[in-house]
C-alpha cells in the first residue's frame, strides 16, 4: 500500500468520523463498533 493510498484512507476515515460526530448518528457503543471495523480493515 503506497503512502498516498494510506493518506487517502486515513482522510476518508476522519471524514466519516466527523460526519458521525456532527450528526450524532450513533450512540457510544455503535461508534466504538464502527471505529473497530474501520481499524480492522
mmCIF file of the N, C-alpha and C atoms, coordinates in Angstrom:
data_MODEL
# 
_entry.id   MODEL 
# 
loop_
_atom_site.group_PDB 
_atom_site.id 
_atom_site.type_symbol 
_atom_site.label_atom_id 
_atom_site.label_alt_id 
_atom_site.label_comp_id 
_atom_site.label_asym_id 
_atom_site.label_entity_id 
_atom_site.label_seq_id 
_atom_site.pdbx_PDB_ins_code 
_atom_site.Cartn_x 
_atom_site.Cartn_y 
_atom_site.Cartn_z 
_atom_site.occupancy 
_atom_site.B_iso_or_equiv 
_atom_site.pdbx_formal_charge 
_atom_site.auth_seq_id 
_atom_site.auth_comp_id 
_atom_site.auth_asym_id 
_atom_site.auth_atom_id 
_atom_site.pdbx_PDB_model_num 
ATOM 1   N N  . UNK A 1 1  ? 0.850   -1.190 0.000  1.00 0.00 ? 1  UNK A N  1 
ATOM 2   C CA . UNK A 1 1  ? 0.000   0.000  0.000  1.00 0.00 ? 1  UNK A CA 1 
ATOM 3   C C  . UNK A 1 1  ? 0.886   1.239  0.000  1.00 0.00 ? 1  UNK A C  1 
ATOM 4   N N  . UNK A 1 2  ? 0.702   2.081  -1.013 1.00 0.00 ? 2  UNK A N  1 
ATOM 5   C CA . UNK A 1 2  ? 1.508   3.299  -1.114 1.00 0.00 ? 2  UNK A CA 1 
ATOM 6   C C  . UNK A 1 2  ? 1.103   4.334  -0.092 1.00 0.00 ? 2  UNK A C  1 
ATOM 7   N N  . UNK A 1 3  ? 1.995   5.268  0.118  1.00 0.00 ? 3  UNK A N  1 
ATOM 8   C CA . UNK A 1 3  ? 1.756   6.304  1.112  1.00 0.00 ? 3  UNK A CA 1 
ATOM 9   C C  . UNK A 1 3  ? 0.529   7.145  0.762  1.00 0.00 ? 3  UNK A C  1 
ATOM 10  N N  . UNK A 1 4  ? 0.373   7.500  -0.505 1.00 0.00 ? 4  UNK A N  1 
ATOM 11  C CA . UNK A 1 4  ? -0.771  8.315  -0.930 1.00 0.00 ? 4  UNK A CA 1 
ATOM 12  C C  . UNK A 1 4  ? -2.087  7.591  -0.641 1.00 0.00 ? 4  UNK A C  1 
ATOM 13  N N  . UNK A 1 5  ? -2.092  6.289  -0.915 1.00 0.00 ? 5  UNK A N  1 
ATOM 14  C CA . UNK A 1 5  ? -3.291  5.488  -0.658 1.00 0.00 ? 5  UNK A CA 1 
ATOM 15  C C  . UNK A 1 5  ? -3.620  5.485  0.826  1.00 0.00 ? 5  UNK A C  1 
ATOM 16  N N  . UNK A 1 6  ? -2.585  5.312  1.632  1.00 0.00 ? 6  UNK A N  1 
ATOM 17  C CA . UNK A 1 6  ? -2.762  5.278  3.079  1.00 0.00 ? 6  UNK A CA 1 
ATOM 18  C C  . UNK A 1 6  ? -3.322  6.607  3.575  1.00 0.00 ? 6  UNK A C  1 
ATOM 19  N N  . UNK A 1 7  ? -2.770  7.707  3.064  1.00 0.00 ? 7  UNK A N  1 
ATOM 20  C CA . UNK A 1 7  ? -3.252  9.031  3.471  1.00 0.00 ? 7  UNK A CA 1 
ATOM 21  C C  . UNK A 1 7  ? -4.712  9.217  3.076  1.00 0.00 ? 7  UNK A C  1 
ATOM 22  N N  . UNK A 1 8  ? -5.077  8.722  1.886  1.00 0.00 ? 8  UNK A N  1 
ATOM 23  C CA . UNK A 1 8  ? -6.466  8.831  1.432  1.00 0.00 ? 8  UNK A CA 1 
ATOM 24  C C  . UNK A 1 8  ? -7.390  8.047  2.356  1.00 0.00 ? 8  UNK A C  1 
ATOM 25  N N  . UNK A 1 9  ? -6.946  6.840  2.728  1.00 0.00 ? 9  UNK A N  1 
ATOM 26  C CA . UNK A 1 9  ? -7.721  6.002  3.649  1.00 0.00 ? 9  UNK A CA 1 
ATOM 27  C C  . UNK A 1 9  ? -7.952  6.724  4.972  1.00 0.00 ? 9  UNK A C  1 
ATOM 28  N N  . UNK A 1 10 ? -6.880  7.291  5.507  1.00 0.00 ? 10 UNK A N  1 
ATOM 29  C CA . UNK A 1 10 ? -6.963  7.994  6.792  1.00 0.00 ? 10 UNK A CA 1 
ATOM 30  C C  . UNK A 1 10 ? -7.917  9.176  6.679  1.00 0.00 ? 10 UNK A C  1 
ATOM 31  N N  . UNK A 1 11 ? -7.793  9.934  5.585  1.00 0.00 ? 11 UNK A N  1 
ATOM 32  C CA . UNK A 1 11 ? -8.659  11.096 5.393  1.00 0.00 ? 11 UNK A CA 1 
ATOM 33  C C  . UNK A 1 11 ? -10.122 10.686 5.317  1.00 0.00 ? 11 UNK A C  1 
ATOM 34  N N  . UNK A 1 12 ? -10.412 9.595  4.600  1.00 0.00 ? 12 UNK A N  1 
ATOM 35  C CA . UNK A 1 12 ? -11.801 9.170  4.484  1.00 0.00 ? 12 UNK A CA 1 
ATOM 36  C C  . UNK A 1 12 ? -12.332 8.703  5.836  1.00 0.00 ? 12 UNK A C  1 
ATOM 37  N N  . UNK A 1 13 ? -11.488 8.044  6.624  1.00 0.00 ? 13 UNK A N  1 
ATOM 38  C CA . UNK A 1 13 ? -11.891 7.631  7.975  1.00 0.00 ? 13 UNK A CA 1 
ATOM 39  C C  . UNK A 1 13 ? -12.206 8.850  8.833  1.00 0.00 ? 13 UNK A C  1 
ATOM 40  N N  . UNK A 1 14 ? -11.350 9.865  8.748  1.00 0.00 ? 14 UNK A N  1 
ATOM 41  C CA . UNK A 1 14 ? -11.560 11.078 9.534  1.00 0.00 ? 14 UNK A CA 1 
ATOM 42  C C  . UNK A 1 14 ? -12.846 11.771 9.108  1.00 0.00 ? 14 UNK A C  1 
ATOM 43  N N  . UNK A 1 15 ? -13.109 11.787 7.799  1.00 0.00 ? 15 UNK A N  1 
ATOM 44  C CA . UNK A 1 15 ? -14.338 12.407 7.296  1.00 0.00 ? 15 UNK A CA 1 
ATOM 45  C C  . UNK A 1 15 ? -15.561 11.685 7.839  1.00 0.00 ? 15 UNK A C  1 
ATOM 46  N N  . UNK A 1 16 ? -15.501 10.354 7.802  1.00 0.00 ? 16 UNK A N  1 
ATOM 47  C CA . UNK A 1 16 ? -16.610 9.551  8.323  1.00 0.00 ? 16 UNK A CA 1 
ATOM 48  C C  . UNK A 1 16 ? -16.810 9.841  9.806  1.00 0.00 ? 16 UNK A C  1 
ATOM 49  N N  . UNK A 1 17 ? -15.706 9.878  10.556 1.00 0.00 ? 17 UNK A N  1 
ATOM 50  C CA . UNK A 1 17 ? -15.794 10.162 11.991 1.00 0.00 ? 17 UNK A CA 1 
ATOM 51  C C  . UNK A 1 17 ? -16.427 11.517 12.232 1.00 0.00 ? 17 UNK A C  1 
ATOM 52  N N  . UNK A 1 18 ? -16.029 12.516 11.429 1.00 0.00 ? 18 UNK A N  1 
ATOM 53  C CA . UNK A 1 18 ? -16.557 13.862 11.589 1.00 0.00 ? 18 UNK A CA 1 
ATOM 54  C C  . UNK A 1 18 ? -18.056 13.875 11.312 1.00 0.00 ? 18 UNK A C  1 
ATOM 55  N N  . UNK A 1 19 ? -18.464 13.173 10.241 1.00 0.00 ? 19 UNK A N  1 
ATOM 56  C CA . UNK A 1 19 ? -19.879 13.101 9.903  1.00 0.00 ? 19 UNK A CA 1 
ATOM 57  C C  . UNK A 1 19 ? -20.670 12.463 11.038 1.00 0.00 ? 19 UNK A C  1 
ATOM 58  N N  . UNK A 1 20 ? -20.121 11.379 11.579 1.00 0.00 ? 20 UNK A N  1 
ATOM 59  C CA . UNK A 1 20 ? -20.793 10.676 12.676 1.00 0.00 ? 20 UNK A CA 1 
ATOM 60  C C  . UNK A 1 20 ? -20.947 11.608 13.872 1.00 0.00 ? 20 UNK A C  1 
ATOM 61  N N  . UNK A 1 21 ? -19.863 12.307 14.208 1.00 0.00 ? 21 UNK A N  1 
ATOM 62  C CA . UNK A 1 21 ? -19.894 13.192 15.373 1.00 0.00 ? 21 UNK A CA 1 
ATOM 63  C C  . UNK A 1 21 ? -20.849 14.359 15.130 1.00 0.00 ? 21 UNK A C  1 
ATOM 64  N N  . UNK A 1 22 ? -20.773 14.965 13.930 1.00 0.00 ? 22 UNK A N  1 
ATOM 65  C CA . UNK A 1 22 ? -21.635 16.104 13.608 1.00 0.00 ? 22 UNK A CA 1 
ATOM 66  C C  . UNK A 1 22 ? -23.103 15.716 13.679 1.00 0.00 ? 22 UNK A C  1 
ATOM 67  N N  . UNK A 1 23 ? -23.427 14.543 13.164 1.00 0.00 ? 23 UNK A N  1 
ATOM 68  C CA . UNK A 1 23 ? -24.821 14.123 13.087 1.00 0.00 ? 23 UNK A CA 1 
ATOM 69  C C  . UNK A 1 23 ? -25.278 13.347 14.317 1.00 0.00 ? 23 UNK A C  1 
ATOM 70  N N  . UNK A 1 24 ? -24.321 13.000 15.173 1.00 0.00 ? 24 UNK A N  1 
ATOM 71  C CA . UNK A 1 24 ? -24.620 12.175 16.350 1.00 0.00 ? 24 UNK A CA 1 
ATOM 72  C C  . UNK A 1 24 ? -25.510 10.996 15.962 1.00 0.00 ? 24 UNK A C  1 
ATOM 73  N N  . UNK A 1 25 ? -25.112 10.302 14.894 1.00 0.00 ? 25 UNK A N  1 
ATOM 74  C CA . UNK A 1 25 ? -25.928 9.210  14.369 1.00 0.00 ? 25 UNK A CA 1 
ATOM 75  C C  . UNK A 1 25 ? -25.919 8.002  15.289 1.00 0.00 ? 25 UNK A C  1 
ATOM 76  N N  . UNK A 1 26 ? -24.825 7.838  16.025 1.00 0.00 ? 26 UNK A N  1 
ATOM 77  C CA . UNK A 1 26 ? -24.643 6.621  16.796 1.00 0.00 ? 26 UNK A CA 1 
ATOM 78  C C  . UNK A 1 26 ? -24.529 6.937  18.275 1.00 0.00 ? 26 UNK A C  1 
ATOM 79  N N  . UNK A 1 27 ? -24.944 5.989  19.084 1.00 0.00 ? 27 UNK A N  1 
ATOM 80  C CA . UNK A 1 27 ? -24.596 6.082  20.487 1.00 0.00 ? 27 UNK A CA 1 
ATOM 81  C C  . UNK A 1 27 ? -23.152 5.601  20.632 1.00 0.00 ? 27 UNK A C  1 
ATOM 82  N N  . UNK A 1 28 ? -22.613 5.683  21.815 1.00 0.00 ? 28 UNK A N  1 
ATOM 83  C CA . UNK A 1 28 ? -21.190 5.402  22.005 1.00 0.00 ? 28 UNK A CA 1 
ATOM 84  C C  . UNK A 1 28 ? -20.818 3.972  21.634 1.00 0.00 ? 28 UNK A C  1 
ATOM 85  N N  . UNK A 1 29 ? -21.685 3.018  21.958 1.00 0.00 ? 29 UNK A N  1 
ATOM 86  C CA . UNK A 1 29 ? -21.378 1.615  21.652 1.00 0.00 ? 29 UNK A CA 1 
ATOM 87  C C  . UNK A 1 29 ? -21.286 1.393  20.152 1.00 0.00 ? 29 UNK A C  1 
ATOM 88  N N  . UNK A 1 30 ? -22.250 1.946  19.407 1.00 0.00 ? 30 UNK A N  1 
ATOM 89  C CA . UNK A 1 30 ? -22.236 1.797  17.955 1.00 0.00 ? 30 UNK A CA 1 
ATOM 90  C C  . UNK A 1 30 ? -21.015 2.481  17.366 1.00 0.00 ? 30 UNK A C  1 
ATOM 91  N N  . UNK A 1 31 ? -20.658 3.634  17.923 1.00 0.00 ? 31 UNK A N  1 
ATOM 92  C CA . UNK A 1 31 ? -19.495 4.374  17.447 1.00 0.00 ? 31 UNK A CA 1 
ATOM 93  C C  . UNK A 1 31 ? -18.227 3.544  17.651 1.00 0.00 ? 31 UNK A C  1 
ATOM 94  N N  . UNK A 1 32 ? -18.101 2.947  18.838 1.00 0.00 ? 32 UNK A N  1 
ATOM 95  C CA . UNK A 1 32 ? -16.939 2.097  19.128 1.00 0.00 ? 32 UNK A CA 1 
ATOM 96  C C  . UNK A 1 32 ? -16.854 0.945  18.132 1.00 0.00 ? 32 UNK A C  1 
ATOM 97  N N  . UNK A 1 33 ? -18.001 0.339  17.849 1.00 0.00 ? 33 UNK A N  1 
ATOM 98  C CA . UNK A 1 33 ? -18.047 -0.793 16.929 1.00 0.00 ? 33 UNK A CA 1 
ATOM 99  C C  . UNK A 1 33 ? -17.659 -0.352 15.524 1.00 0.00 ? 33 UNK A C  1 
ATOM 100 N N  . UNK A 1 34 ? -18.188 0.798  15.089 1.00 0.00 ? 34 UNK A N  1 
ATOM 101 C CA . UNK A 1 34 ? -17.873 1.324  13.761 1.00 0.00 ? 34 UNK A CA 1 
ATOM 102 C C  . UNK A 1 34 ? -16.382 1.613  13.639 1.00 0.00 ? 34 UNK A C  1 
ATOM 103 N N  . UNK A 1 35 ? -15.812 2.218  14.680 1.00 0.00 ? 35 UNK A N  1 
ATOM 104 C CA . UNK A 1 35 ? -14.380 2.525  14.662 1.00 0.00 ? 35 UNK A CA 1 
ATOM 105 C C  . UNK A 1 35 ? -13.559 1.244  14.639 1.00 0.00 ? 35 UNK A C  1 
ATOM 106 N N  . UNK A 1 36 ? -13.981 0.247  15.400 1.00 0.00 ? 36 UNK A N  1 
ATOM 107 C CA . UNK A 1 36 ? -13.267 -1.027 15.427 1.00 0.00 ? 36 UNK A CA 1 
ATOM 108 C C  . UNK A 1 36 ? -13.261 -1.654 14.039 1.00 0.00 ? 36 UNK A C  1 
ATOM 109 N N  . UNK A 1 37 ? -14.403 -1.595 13.342 1.00 0.00 ? 37 UNK A N  1 
ATOM 110 C CA . UNK A 1 37 ? -14.490 -2.155 11.996 1.00 0.00 ? 37 UNK A CA 1 
ATOM 111 C C  . UNK A 1 37 ? -13.553 -1.421 11.051 1.00 0.00 ? 37 UNK A C  1 
ATOM 112 N N  . UNK A 1 38 ? -13.509 -0.096 11.161 1.00 0.00 ? 38 UNK A N  1 
ATOM 113 C CA . UNK A 1 38 ? -12.628 0.705  10.304 1.00 0.00 ? 38 UNK A CA 1 
ATOM 114 C C  . UNK A 1 38 ? -11.168 0.343  10.563 1.00 0.00 ? 38 UNK A C  1 
ATOM 115 N N  . UNK A 1 39 ? -10.818 0.177  11.846 1.00 0.00 ? 39 UNK A N  1 
ATOM 116 C CA . UNK A 1 39 ? -9.428  -0.119 12.200 1.00 0.00 ? 39 UNK A CA 1 
ATOM 117 C C  . UNK A 1 39 ? -9.012  -1.514 11.744 1.00 0.00 ? 39 UNK A C  1 
ATOM 118 N N  . UNK A 1 40 ? -9.965  -2.436 11.705 1.00 0.00 ? 40 UNK A N  1 
ATOM 119 C CA . UNK A 1 40 ? -9.658  -3.814 11.304 1.00 0.00 ? 40 UNK A CA 1 
ATOM 120 C C  . UNK A 1 40 ? -9.344  -3.885 9.810  1.00 0.00 ? 40 UNK A C  1 
ATOM 121 N N  . UNK A 1 41 ? -10.026 -3.072 9.013  1.00 0.00 ? 41 UNK A N  1 
ATOM 122 C CA . UNK A 1 41 ? -9.861  -3.110 7.551  1.00 0.00 ? 41 UNK A CA 1 
ATOM 123 C C  . UNK A 1 41 ? -8.444  -2.827 7.128  1.00 0.00 ? 41 UNK A C  1 
# 
